[in-house]
Amino acid sequence: MDRNTRDQGNKSRIISQIPKKRPYSAFAALYDRVMREAPYSDWASMILEGYQIGTGSFPPCSIFDMGCGTCKIWPYLPPESELWGMDDSAEMLQIADSKLIRGTRVQGSLLSFPPLPNNFDLAFSIHDTLNYFLEEAQIERIFAQTSAILSEDGVFFFDVSTERNFQKNFRGRTLKETHGSTKLVWENEYDPESSVLKTSLHFTGPEVSGVEEHFHRAYPLEIWKSLLEGAGFTILGIGSDYASWKVSSRANYWNFLCRKNSK
């Protein structure tokens, strides 16, 4: 029982609700600080290596970033490439705009791609963006739309968190961080029956306060394979943790390299 709902006798009491925010609204202000050690350069290297493996050419003329956030990886992409990105969070995109990161960004959901001016040679999605979609039908829809915006023989690269990552690194764990004058507490609950990880982010500080709830789902490797093949992709390789093109049972992340099938 919540401590604020236990018997208070005859005394009346007004309970203030903690304001809940959309994912990546409050978090946007702290995201780049939280991710300051993220190996964006290594991620970009594996994505671009995958493109070269898949096409035998380099660099890609056009690149589409699915769930681009603050676009921290974009400076590591080829300067010759035309860059486009999409994200559901206006706050994350505003930060990218404020830093004058080159390229074109649009706000929107991966479940409904907006009209785009051309097809792309390379599409990618990193840092477990696809784990946010809790139904297989949603993943199926995203893969179909990704195939539709790729050029013939275009390459699709993405990573996803594994169930092992949720179990080992997050289940039941509370993490505390301080960024400037803002305190951030991560509370994690994992349900092994649904394979869903719930992360509650509690912010306390002058910049931002309140709570965001994030939900992620881990899917078995065979589900990812089946959905990709059903969407018309050939899987060229599956790697682990941006370290090798080998599937490891100990991986926190799987990396998928796919090519759109020719008609």
Sequence and secondary structure as in RCSB ss.txt:
>XXXX:A:sequence
MDRNTRDQGNKSRIISQIPKKRPYSAFAALYDRVMREAPYSDWASMILEGYQIGTGSFPPCSIFDMGCGTCKIWP
YLPPESELWGMDDSAEMLQIADSKLIRGTRVQGSLLSFPPLPNNFDLAFSIHDTLNYFLEEAQIERIFAQTSAIL
SEDGVFFFDVSTERNFQKNFRGRTLKETHGSTKLVWENEYDPESSVLKTSLHFTGPEVSGVEEHFHRAYPLEIWK
SLLEGAGFTILGIGSDYASWKVSSRANYWNFLCRKNSK
>XXXX:A:secstr
  GGGS  TT         EE TTTTTHHHHHHHTTT  HHHHHHHHHHHHHHHHS  S SEEEEET TT TTGG
GS TTSEEEEEES HHHHHHHHHTT SSEEEE  TTS    SS EEEEEE TTGGGG  SHHHHHHHHHHHHHHE
EEEEEEEEEEE HHHIIIIITT EEEEEETTEEEEEEEEEETTTTEEEEEEEEESSS  EEEEEEEE   HHHHH
HHHHHTTEEEEEEEETTTBSS  TT SEEEEEEEE   
